[in-house]
Amino acid sequence: MFFIIIILLSLFINKFLTKWLGVEKKEKISETSGKNNDRWGRGLILLTLCILPYAIEEDINVVKWYMCFFIVSFGFQSFMEWKYLKTSKQYVITLTYLLLALVIMYNVDYFFYRILLL
């Protein structure tokens, strides 16, 4: 139920921001001159994601590491969209998703605690 609400909220935010900001059809960074930079950046982020579970194995506060991962991942994506898709405002939508993901991750234990008690 929680994830369905998150998905619906995400779709609503995407539709609202797309209309409000006038973002046109989504272009791809791989169709611009930033293709190689995007590949290298995403590869390094993927490598970090593969190493992350081993690095946080003994850490009690796991959520902070995944929050850092989301900040780096969405931050990189929004930077690449800002730099290589100048005519589009897609980076604003990506930054909004970053904020939404951070709020949810920061409060995930509170949400699950409330749902489990009900």
N, CA, C and O atoms as CSV, one atom per row, in Angstrom:
chain,resi,resn,atom,element,x,y,z
A,1,MET,N,N,0.827,-1.183,0.000
A,1,MET,CA,C,0.000,0.000,0.000
A,1,MET,C,C,0.880,1.259,0.000
A,1,MET,O,O,0.602,2.221,-0.715
A,2,PHE,N,N,1.923,1.235,0.797
A,2,PHE,CA,C,2.838,2.366,0.892
A,2,PHE,C,C,3.497,2.661,-0.450
A,2,PHE,O,O,3.595,3.816,-0.863
A,3,PHE,N,N,3.947,1.605,-1.129
A,3,PHE,CA,C,4.632,1.799,-2.402
A,3,PHE,C,C,3.672,2.249,-3.497
A,3,PHE,O,O,4.069,2.999,-4.389
A,4,ILE,N,N,2.436,1.812,-3.449
A,4,ILE,CA,C,1.434,2.264,-4.411
A,4,ILE,C,C,1.188,3.760,-4.253
A,4,ILE,O,O,1.065,4.477,-5.245
A,5,ILE,N,N,1.115,4.230,-3.021
A,5,ILE,CA,C,0.934,5.659,-2.761
A,5,ILE,C,C,2.138,6.441,-3.295
A,5,ILE,O,O,1.968,7.504,-3.893
A,6,ILE,N,N,3.327,5.932,-3.087
A,6,ILE,CA,C,4.543,6.599,-3.563
A,6,ILE,C,C,4.556,6.662,-5.089
A,6,ILE,O,O,4.907,7.696,-5.659
A,7,ILE,N,N,4.185,5.590,-5.746
A,7,ILE,CA,C,4.167,5.572,-7.214
A,7,ILE,C,C,3.126,6.548,-7.752
A,7,ILE,O,O,3.398,7.285,-8.700
A,8,LEU,N,N,1.933,6.558,-7.153
A,8,LEU,CA,C,0.903,7.500,-7.594
A,8,LEU,C,C,1.321,8.945,-7.355
A,8,LEU,O,O,1.083,9.809,-8.198
A,9,LEU,N,N,1.938,9.208,-6.219
A,9,LEU,CA,C,2.436,10.550,-5.930
A,9,LEU,C,C,3.511,10.960,-6.930
A,9,LEU,O,O,3.540,12.107,-7.375
A,10,SER,N,N,4.380,10.043,-7.280
A,10,SER,CA,C,5.430,10.308,-8.256
A,10,SER,C,C,4.840,10.628,-9.627
A,10,SER,O,O,5.286,11.566,-10.288
A,11,LEU,N,N,3.851,9.865,-10.056
A,11,LEU,CA,C,3.214,10.126,-11.342
A,11,LEU,C,C,2.506,11.478,-11.364
A,11,LEU,O,O,2.562,12.203,-12.358
A,12,PHE,N,N,1.846,11.806,-10.268
A,12,PHE,CA,C,1.163,13.093,-10.171
A,12,PHE,C,C,2.155,14.251,-10.233
A,12,PHE,O,O,1.926,15.230,-10.943
A,13,ILE,N,N,3.248,14.142,-9.495
A,13,ILE,CA,C,4.268,15.193,-9.494
A,13,ILE,C,C,4.885,15.345,-10.878
A,13,ILE,O,O,5.112,16.464,-11.339
A,14,ASN,N,N,5.158,14.220,-11.546
A,14,ASN,CA,C,5.726,14.264,-12.886
A,14,ASN,C,C,4.787,14.967,-13.855
A,14,ASN,O,O,5.218,15.839,-14.610
A,15,LYS,N,N,3.531,14.607,-13.844
A,15,LYS,CA,C,2.542,15.215,-14.743
A,15,LYS,C,C,2.387,16.704,-14.455
A,15,LYS,O,O,2.355,17.518,-15.378
A,16,PHE,N,N,2.292,17.063,-13.170
A,16,PHE,CA,C,2.119,18.455,-12.775
A,16,PHE,C,C,3.319,19.308,-13.184
A,16,PHE,O,O,3.153,20.371,-13.783
A,17,LEU,N,N,4.518,18.845,-12.863
A,17,LEU,CA,C,5.723,19.616,-13.183
A,17,LEU,C,C,5.959,19.711,-14.682
A,17,LEU,O,O,6.435,20.738,-15.166
A,18,THR,N,N,5.632,18.661,-15.421
A,18,THR,CA,C,5.802,18.686,-16.867
A,18,THR,C,C,4.919,19.764,-17.487
A,18,THR,O,O,5.365,20.514,-18.356
A,19,LYS,N,N,3.679,19.840,-17.043
A,19,LYS,CA,C,2.773,20.868,-17.577
A,19,LYS,C,C,3.147,22.257,-17.072
A,19,LYS,O,O,3.156,23.212,-17.848
A,20,TRP,N,N,3.450,22.379,-15.806
A,20,TRP,CA,C,3.727,23.682,-15.203
A,20,TRP,C,C,4.990,24.315,-15.771
A,20,TRP,O,O,5.017,25.511,-16.059
A,21,LEU,N,N,6.044,23.502,-15.931
A,21,LEU,CA,C,7.312,24.015,-16.440
A,21,LEU,C,C,7.385,24.010,-17.966
A,21,LEU,O,O,8.295,24.598,-18.550
A,22,GLY,N,N,6.435,23.354,-18.599
A,22,GLY,CA,C,6.444,23.294,-20.055
A,22,GLY,C,C,7.556,22.432,-20.608
A,22,GLY,O,O,8.103,22.729,-21.670
A,23,VAL,N,N,7.899,21.362,-19.900
A,23,VAL,CA,C,8.946,20.451,-20.363
A,23,VAL,C,C,8.396,19.650,-21.533
A,23,VAL,O,O,7.345,19.015,-21.443
A,24,GLU,N,N,9.136,19.700,-22.628
A,24,GLU,CA,C,8.700,19.002,-23.822
A,24,GLU,C,C,9.135,17.543,-23.767
A,24,GLU,O,O,9.587,17.056,-22.732
A,25,LYS,N,N,8.993,16.861,-24.885
A,25,LYS,CA,C,9.354,15.450,-24.967
A,25,LYS,C,C,10.755,15.222,-24.418
A,25,LYS,O,O,11.683,15.975,-24.713
A,26,LYS,N,N,10.890,14.192,-23.632
A,26,LYS,CA,C,12.174,13.916,-22.991
A,26,LYS,C,C,13.228,13.540,-24.024
A,26,LYS,O,O,13.060,12.622,-24.826
A,27,GLU,N,N,14.306,14.282,-23.965
A,27,GLU,CA,C,15.473,13.960,-24.777
A,27,GLU,C,C,16.377,13.058,-23.942
A,27,GLU,O,O,16.206,12.930,-22.730
A,28,LYS,N,N,17.322,12.450,-24.605
A,28,LYS,CA,C,18.257,11.582,-23.899
A,28,LYS,C,C,19.639,12.186,-23.945
A,28,LYS,O,O,20.053,12.758,-24.953
A,29,ILE,N,N,20.340,12.053,-22.851
A,29,ILE,CA,C,21.708,12.567,-22.784
A,29,ILE,C,C,22.602,11.778,-23.740
A,29,ILE,O,O,23.591,12.310,-24.244
A,30,SER,N,N,22.261,10.519,-23.991
A,30,SER,CA,C,23.079,9.693,-24.882
A,30,SER,C,C,23.012,10.165,-26.331
A,30,SER,O,O,23.785,9.701,-27.169
A,31,GLU,N,N,22.094,11.086,-26.633
A,31,GLU,CA,C,21.997,11.629,-27.993
A,31,GLU,C,C,22.718,12.970,-28.116
A,31,GLU,O,O,22.588,13.656,-29.129
A,32,THR,N,N,23.481,13.346,-27.076
A,32,THR,CA,C,24.202,14.612,-27.086
A,32,THR,C,C,25.701,14.344,-27.010
A,32,THR,O,O,26.140,13.195,-27.048
A,33,SER,N,N,26.479,15.419,-26.903
A,33,SER,CA,C,27.935,15.276,-26.817
A,33,SER,C,C,28.381,14.746,-25.448
A,33,SER,O,O,29.554,14.414,-25.275
A,34,GLY,N,N,27.473,14.661,-24.483
A,34,GLY,CA,C,27.817,14.173,-23.153
A,34,GLY,C,C,27.646,12.682,-22.990
A,34,GLY,O,O,27.581,12.181,-21.867
A,35,LYS,N,N,27.574,11.970,-24.093
A,35,LYS,CA,C,27.335,10.521,-24.062
A,35,LYS,C,C,28.394,9.774,-23.250
A,35,LYS,O,O,28.050,8.956,-22.397
A,36,ASN,N,N,29.659,10.042,-23.501
A,36,ASN,CA,C,30.739,9.331,-22.796
A,36,ASN,C,C,30.787,9.714,-21.316
A,36,ASN,O,O,30.992,8.851,-20.462
A,37,ASN,N,N,30.599,10.996,-21.007
A,37,ASN,CA,C,30.593,11.425,-19.606
A,37,ASN,C,C,29.453,10.757,-18.840
A,37,ASN,O,O,29.619,10.359,-17.687
A,38,ASP,N,N,28.314,10.638,-19.481
A,38,ASP,CA,C,27.159,9.996,-18.853
A,38,ASP,C,C,27.441,8.516,-18.595
A,38,ASP,O,O,27.126,8.000,-17.523
A,39,ARG,N,N,28.023,7.848,-19.557
A,39,ARG,CA,C,28.342,6.421,-19.384
A,39,ARG,C,C,29.334,6.199,-18.238
A,39,ARG,O,O,29.138,5.320,-17.398
A,40,TRP,N,N,30.388,6.995,-18.214
A,40,TRP,CA,C,31.392,6.847,-17.158
A,40,TRP,C,C,30.796,7.151,-15.788
A,40,TRP,O,O,31.046,6.429,-14.822
A,41,GLY,N,N,30.021,8.205,-15.708
A,41,GLY,CA,C,29.416,8.568,-14.431
A,41,GLY,C,C,28.462,7.511,-13.921
A,41,GLY,O,O,28.507,7.133,-12.751
A,42,ARG,N,N,27.596,7.033,-14.803
A,42,ARG,CA,C,26.653,5.989,-14.398
A,42,ARG,C,C,27.372,4.687,-14.043
A,42,ARG,O,O,26.949,3.962,-13.142
A,43,GLY,N,N,28.461,4.396,-14.756
A,43,GLY,CA,C,29.251,3.201,-14.437
A,43,GLY,C,C,29.867,3.285,-13.048
A,43,GLY,O,O,29.848,2.311,-12.295
A,44,LEU,N,N,30.410,4.446,-12.711
A,44,LEU,CA,C,30.985,4.628,-11.374
A,44,LEU,C,C,29.911,4.569,-10.282
A,44,LEU,O,O,30.143,4.027,-9.202
A,45,ILE,N,N,28.748,5.124,-10.573
A,45,ILE,CA,C,27.647,5.066,-9.603
A,45,ILE,C,C,27.172,3.627,-9.432
A,45,ILE,O,O,26.866,3.210,-8.314
A,46,LEU,N,N,27.105,2.863,-10.518
A,46,LEU,CA,C,26.715,1.454,-10.436
A,46,LEU,C,C,27.740,0.652,-9.648
A,46,LEU,O,O,27.375,-0.213,-8.852
A,47,LEU,N,N,29.018,0.935,-9.866
A,47,LEU,CA,C,30.071,0.269,-9.094
A,47,LEU,C,C,29.936,0.580,-7.607
A,47,LEU,O,O,30.122,-0.294,-6.761
A,48,THR,N,N,29.611,1.837,-7.297
A,48,THR,CA,C,29.398,2.234,-5.904
A,48,THR,C,C,28.227,1.477,-5.301
A,48,THR,O,O,28.284,1.043,-4.150
A,49,LEU,N,N,27.157,1.319,-6.090
A,49,LEU,CA,C,25.992,0.583,-5.598
A,49,LEU,C,C,26.337,-0.878,-5.320
A,49,LEU,O,O,25.810,-1.469,-4.377
A,50,CYS,N,N,27.212,-1.463,-6.127
A,50,CYS,CA,C,27.616,-2.856,-5.902
A,50,CYS,C,C,28.501,-2.998,-4.663
A,50,CYS,O,O,28.450,-4.019,-3.979
A,51,ILE,N,N,29.309,-1.981,-4.375
A,51,ILE,CA,C,30.224,-2.030,-3.236
A,51,ILE,C,C,29.531,-1.609,-1.938
A,51,ILE,O,O,29.942,-2.024,-0.855
A,52,LEU,N,N,28.497,-0.798,-2.042
A,52,LEU,CA,C,27.846,-0.218,-0.870
A,52,LEU,C,C,27.395,-1.237,0.182
A,52,LEU,O,O,27.638,-1.004,1.366
A,53,PRO,N,N,26.754,-2.351,-0.182
A,53,PRO,CA,C,26.346,-3.301,0.873
A,53,PRO,C,C,27.514,-3.861,1.690
A,53,PRO,O,O,27.353,-4.150,2.876
A,54,TYR,N,N,28.680,-4.016,1.074
A,54,TYR,CA,C,29.841,-4.526,1.804
A,54,TYR,C,C,30.428,-3.459,2.730
A,54,TYR,O,O,30.978,-3.773,3.785
A,55,ALA,N,N,30.305,-2.214,2.325
A,55,ALA,CA,C,30.869,-1.121,3.116
A,55,ALA,C,C,30.021,-0.823,4.351
A,55,ALA,O,O,30.547,-0.378,5.371
A,56,ILE,N,N,28.718,-1.064,4.263
A,56,ILE,CA,C,27.837,-0.702,5.379
A,56,ILE,C,C,27.386,-1.912,6.176
A,56,ILE,O,O,26.442,-1.824,6.961
A,57,GLU,N,N,28.047,-3.029,5.981
A,57,GLU,CA,C,27.651,-4.274,6.624
A,57,GLU,C,C,27.566,-4.151,8.143
A,57,GLU,O,O,26.660,-4.715,8.757
A,58,GLU,N,N,28.483,-3.434,8.744
A,58,GLU,CA,C,28.522,-3.349,10.193
A,58,GLU,C,C,27.998,-2.032,10.735
A,58,GLU,O,O,27.983,-1.832,11.949
A,59,ASP,N,N,27.572,-1.137,9.870
A,59,ASP,CA,C,27.078,0.162,10.303
A,59,ASP,C,C,25.610,0.044,10.718
A,59,ASP,O,O,24.813,-0.614,10.049
A,60,ILE,N,N,25.273,0.687,11.819
A,60,ILE,CA,C,23.909,0.623,12.339
A,60,ILE,C,C,22.969,1.511,11.530
A,60,ILE,O,O,21.837,1.112,11.253
A,61,ASN,N,N,23.410,2.693,11.150
A,61,ASN,CA,C,22.576,3.654,10.444
A,61,ASN,C,C,22.765,3.502,8.933
A,61,ASN,O,O,23.503,4.268,8.315
A,62,VAL,N,N,22.096,2.513,8.347
A,62,VAL,CA,C,22.233,2.178,6.940
A,62,VAL,C,C,21.554,3.209,6.052
A,62,VAL,O,O,22.006,3.448,4.932
A,63,VAL,N,N,20.493,3.815,6.523
A,63,VAL,CA,C,19.708,4.734,5.704
A,63,VAL,C,C,20.551,5.917,5.237
A,63,VAL,O,O,20.357,6.397,4.120
A,64,LYS,N,N,21.471,6.394,6.050
A,64,LYS,CA,C,22.286,7.546,5.655
A,64,LYS,C,C,23.151,7.221,4.443
A,64,LYS,O,O,23.391,8.098,3.614
A,65,TRP,N,N,23.622,5.991,4.321
A,65,TRP,CA,C,24.439,5.622,3.170
A,65,TRP,C,C,23.605,5.570,1.903
A,65,TRP,O,O,24.053,6.003,0.841
A,66,TYR,N,N,22.398,5.044,2.011
A,66,TYR,CA,C,21.536,5.014,0.835
A,66,TYR,C,C,21.044,6.407,0.469
A,66,TYR,O,O,20.805,6.681,-0.707
A,67,MET,N,N,20.888,7.287,1.443
A,67,MET,CA,C,20.546,8.672,1.148
A,67,MET,C,C,21.697,9.334,0.393
A,67,MET,O,O,21.463,10.087,-0.553
A,68,CYS,N,N,22.910,9.067,0.793
A,68,CYS,CA,C,24.071,9.607,0.077
A,68,CYS,C,C,24.111,9.075,-1.358
A,68,CYS,O,O,24.419,9.815,-2.293
A,69,PHE,N,N,23.799,7.792,-1.523
A,69,PHE,CA,C,23.772,7.215,-2.862
A,69,PHE,C,C,22.729,7.907,-3.734
A,69,PHE,O,O,23.001,8.226,-4.892
A,70,PHE,N,N,21.526,8.142,-3.183
A,70,PHE,CA,C,20.483,8.818,-3.955
A,70,PHE,C,C,20.888,10.250,-4.292
A,70,PHE,O,O,20.613,10.727,-5.393
A,71,ILE,N,N,21.528,10.929,-3.371
A,71,ILE,CA,C,21.988,12.295,-3.641
A,71,ILE,C,C,22.989,12.297,-4.794
A,71,ILE,O,O,22.884,13.121,-5.702
A,72,VAL,N,N,23.943,11.397,-4.765
A,72,VAL,CA,C,24.946,11.336,-5.824
A,72,VAL,C,C,24.304,10.927,-7.150
A,72,VAL,O,O,24.598,11.524,-8.186
A,73,SER,N,N,23.444,9.929,-7.130
A,73,SER,CA,C,22.834,9.422,-8.351
A,73,SER,C,C,21.926,10.461,-9.015
A,73,SER,O,O,22.110,10.796,-10.185
A,74,PHE,N,N,20.948,10.966,-8.264
A,74,PHE,CA,C,20.039,11.966,-8.829
A,74,PHE,C,C,20.757,13.286,-9.086
A,74,PHE,O,O,20.427,13.985,-10.044
A,75,GLY,N,N,21.716,13.636,-8.264
A,75,GLY,CA,C,22.486,14.855,-8.478
A,75,GLY,C,C,23.280,14.782,-9.770
A,75,GLY,O,O,23.324,15.754,-10.525
A,76,PHE,N,N,23.900,13.659,-10.031
A,76,PHE,CA,C,24.636,13.472,-11.282
A,76,PHE,C,C,23.700,13.552,-12.472
A,76,PHE,O,O,24.005,14.208,-13.467
A,77,GLN,N,N,22.562,12.885,-12.369
A,77,GLN,CA,C,21.608,12.899,-13.476
A,77,GLN,C,C,21.100,14.316,-13.748
A,77,GLN,O,O,21.016,14.735,-14.903
A,78,SER,N,N,20.767,15.043,-12.705
A,78,SER,CA,C,20.258,16.405,-12.913
A,78,SER,C,C,21.357,17.319,-13.456
A,78,SER,O,O,21.072,18.185,-14.284
A,79,PHE,N,N,22.602,17.151,-13.014
A,79,PHE,CA,C,23.699,17.948,-13.549
A,79,PHE,C,C,23.890,17.673,-15.042
A,79,PHE,O,O,24.068,18.601,-15.831
A,80,MET,N,N,23.851,16.400,-15.420
A,80,MET,CA,C,24.015,16.056,-16.830
A,80,MET,C,C,22.866,16.609,-17.668
A,80,MET,O,O,23.080,17.079,-18.786
A,81,GLU,N,N,21.648,16.554,-17.131
A,81,GLU,CA,C,20.511,17.118,-17.855
A,81,GLU,C,C,20.650,18.632,-17.972
A,81,GLU,O,O,20.341,19.199,-19.020
A,82,TRP,N,N,21.106,19.287,-16.921
A,82,TRP,CA,C,21.287,20.739,-16.955
A,82,TRP,C,C,22.367,21.137,-17.954
A,82,TRP,O,O,22.213,22.113,-18.687
A,83,LYS,N,N,23.456,20.379,-17.979
A,83,LYS,CA,C,24.582,20.744,-18.827
A,83,LYS,C,C,24.333,20.433,-20.298
A,83,LYS,O,O,24.662,21.247,-21.161
A,84,TYR,N,N,23.761,19.279,-20.601
A,84,TYR,CA,C,23.660,18.846,-21.992
A,84,TYR,C,C,22.271,19.016,-22.609
A,84,TYR,O,O,22.139,18.937,-23.830
A,85,LEU,N,N,21.253,19.242,-21.817
A,85,LEU,CA,C,19.915,19.476,-22.345
A,85,LEU,C,C,19.477,20.880,-21.956
A,85,LEU,O,O,18.503,21.052,-21.223
A,86,LYS,N,N,20.191,21.871,-22.443
A,86,LYS,CA,C,19.967,23.270,-22.054
A,86,LYS,C,C,18.556,23.749,-22.373
A,86,LYS,O,O,18.002,24.561,-21.632
A,87,THR,N,N,17.965,23.262,-23.464
A,87,THR,CA,C,16.649,23.752,-23.869
A,87,THR,C,C,15.526,23.168,-23.016
A,87,THR,O,O,14.412,23.692,-23.017
A,88,SER,N,N,15.804,22.109,-22.303
A,88,SER,CA,C,14.792,21.443,-21.491
A,88,SER,C,C,14.975,21.796,-20.019
A,88,SER,O,O,16.059,22.189,-19.587
A,89,LYS,N,N,13.907,21.649,-19.268
A,89,LYS,CA,C,13.976,21.869,-17.823
A,89,LYS,C,C,13.808,20.543,-17.073
A,89,LYS,O,O,13.271,20.507,-15.965
A,90,GLN,N,N,14.269,19.470,-17.689
A,90,GLN,CA,C,14.139,18.159,-17.073
A,90,GLN,C,C,14.877,18.064,-15.754
A,90,GLN,O,O,14.479,17.301,-14.874
A,91,TYR,N,N,15.934,18.820,-15.607
A,91,TYR,CA,C,16.731,18.753,-14.382
A,91,TYR,C,C,15.925,19.185,-13.161
A,91,TYR,O,O,16.193,18.722,-12.052
A,92,VAL,N,N,14.943,20.063,-13.347
A,92,VAL,CA,C,14.095,20.485,-12.225
A,92,VAL,C,C,13.236,19.317,-11.753
A,92,VAL,O,O,13.052,19.124,-10.551
A,93,ILE,N,N,12.715,18.548,-12.686
A,93,ILE,CA,C,11.919,17.377,-12.325
A,93,ILE,C,C,12.788,16.357,-11.600
A,93,ILE,O,O,12.351,15.756,-10.619
A,94,THR,N,N,14.014,16.156,-12.073
A,94,THR,CA,C,14.932,15.219,-11.420
A,94,THR,C,C,15.275,15.681,-10.007
A,94,THR,O,O,15.325,14.865,-9.087
A,95,LEU,N,N,15.509,16.972,-9.825
A,95,LEU,CA,C,15.788,17.488,-8.482
A,95,LEU,C,C,14.583,17.345,-7.561
A,95,LEU,O,O,14.742,17.110,-6.363
A,96,THR,N,N,13.375,17.485,-8.114
A,96,THR,CA,C,12.162,17.281,-7.316
A,96,THR,C,C,12.062,15.825,-6.867
A,96,THR,O,O,11.696,15.551,-5.724
A,97,TYR,N,N,12.384,14.895,-7.759
A,97,TYR,CA,C,12.397,13.489,-7.371
A,97,TYR,C,C,13.460,13.207,-6.316
A,97,TYR,O,O,13.256,12.377,-5.430
A,98,LEU,N,N,14.584,13.890,-6.410
A,98,LEU,CA,C,15.629,13.747,-5.391
A,98,LEU,C,C,15.103,14.168,-4.029
A,98,LEU,O,O,15.278,13.448,-3.046
A,99,LEU,N,N,14.464,15.324,-3.964
A,99,LEU,CA,C,13.905,15.792,-2.691
A,99,LEU,C,C,12.841,14.837,-2.171
A,99,LEU,O,O,12.808,14.536,-0.978
A,100,LEU,N,N,11.972,14.359,-3.053
A,100,LEU,CA,C,10.938,13.405,-2.650
A,100,LEU,C,C,11.554,12.125,-2.102
A,100,LEU,O,O,11.107,11.613,-1.075
A,101,ALA,N,N,12.578,11.603,-2.777
A,101,ALA,CA,C,13.235,10.374,-2.324
A,101,ALA,C,C,13.910,10.575,-0.976
A,101,ALA,O,O,13.862,9.689,-0.123
A,102,LEU,N,N,14.538,11.727,-0.773
A,102,LEU,CA,C,15.204,11.979,0.506
A,102,LEU,C,C,14.210,12.103,1.647
A,102,LEU,O,O,14.451,11.588,2.738
A,103,VAL,N,N,13.099,12.777,1.408
A,103,VAL,CA,C,12.073,12.902,2.453
A,103,VAL,C,C,11.519,11.529,2.801
A,103,VAL,O,O,11.337,11.216,3.977
A,104,ILE,N,N,11.256,10.722,1.813
A,104,ILE,CA,C,10.711,9.386,2.063
A,104,ILE,C,C,11.731,8.522,2.795
A,104,ILE,O,O,11.383,7.841,3.759
A,105,MET,N,N,12.980,8.541,2.353
A,105,MET,CA,C,13.995,7.712,3.003
A,105,MET,C,C,14.269,8.162,4.429
A,105,MET,O,O,14.500,7.334,5.310
A,106,TYR,N,N,14.243,9.465,4.657
A,106,TYR,CA,C,14.482,9.974,6.001
A,106,TYR,C,C,13.367,9.582,6.959
A,106,TYR,O,O,13.608,9.375,8.148
A,107,ASN,N,N,12.140,9.480,6.438
A,107,ASN,CA,C,10.982,9.184,7.272
A,107,ASN,C,C,10.426,7.786,7.072
A,107,ASN,O,O,9.323,7.499,7.537
A,108,VAL,N,N,11.151,6.912,6.397
A,108,VAL,CA,C,10.623,5.588,6.082
A,108,VAL,C,C,10.319,4.779,7.347
A,108,VAL,O,O,9.303,4.086,7.398
A,109,ASP,N,N,11.162,4.852,8.345
A,109,ASP,CA,C,10.895,4.095,9.567
A,109,ASP,C,C,9.646,4.632,10.279
A,109,ASP,O,O,8.894,3.861,10.875
A,110,TYR,N,N,9.428,5.935,10.218
A,110,TYR,CA,C,8.216,6.523,10.812
A,110,TYR,C,C,6.977,6.030,10.077
A,110,TYR,O,O,5.985,5.666,10.708
A,111,PHE,N,N,7.026,6.015,8.722
A,111,PHE,CA,C,5.879,5.557,7.954
A,111,PHE,C,C,5.573,4.089,8.236
A,111,PHE,O,O,4.419,3.722,8.455
A,112,PHE,N,N,6.616,3.246,8.230
A,112,PHE,CA,C,6.388,1.829,8.481
A,112,PHE,C,C,5.926,1.575,9.916
A,112,PHE,O,O,5.112,0.685,10.162
A,113,TYR,N,N,6.439,2.345,10.846
A,113,TYR,CA,C,6.011,2.208,12.249
A,113,TYR,C,C,4.528,2.524,12.365
A,113,TYR,O,O,3.803,1.803,13.050
A,114,ARG,N,N,4.062,3.580,11.715
A,114,ARG,CA,C,2.636,3.954,11.739
A,114,ARG,C,C,1.781,2.896,11.061
A,114,ARG,O,O,0.712,2.551,11.565
A,115,ILE,N,N,2.238,2.373,9.917
A,115,ILE,CA,C,1.455,1.384,9.183
A,115,ILE,C,C,1.368,0.081,9.971
A,115,ILE,O,O,0.303,-0.535,10.016
A,116,LEU,N,N,2.458,-0.349,10.590
A,116,LEU,CA,C,2.462,-1.601,11.337
A,116,LEU,C,C,1.621,-1.510,12.599
A,116,LEU,O,O,1.063,-2.518,13.033
A,117,LEU,N,N,1.516,-0.332,13.199
A,117,LEU,CA,C,0.700,-0.189,14.395
A,117,LEU,C,C,-0.795,-0.102,14.092
A,117,LEU,O,O,-1.627,-0.384,14.956
A,118,LEU,N,N,-1.132,0.289,12.861
A,118,LEU,CA,C,-2.548,0.392,12.504
A,118,LEU,C,C,-3.083,-0.929,12.153
A,118,LEU,O,O,-4.263,-1.050,11.823
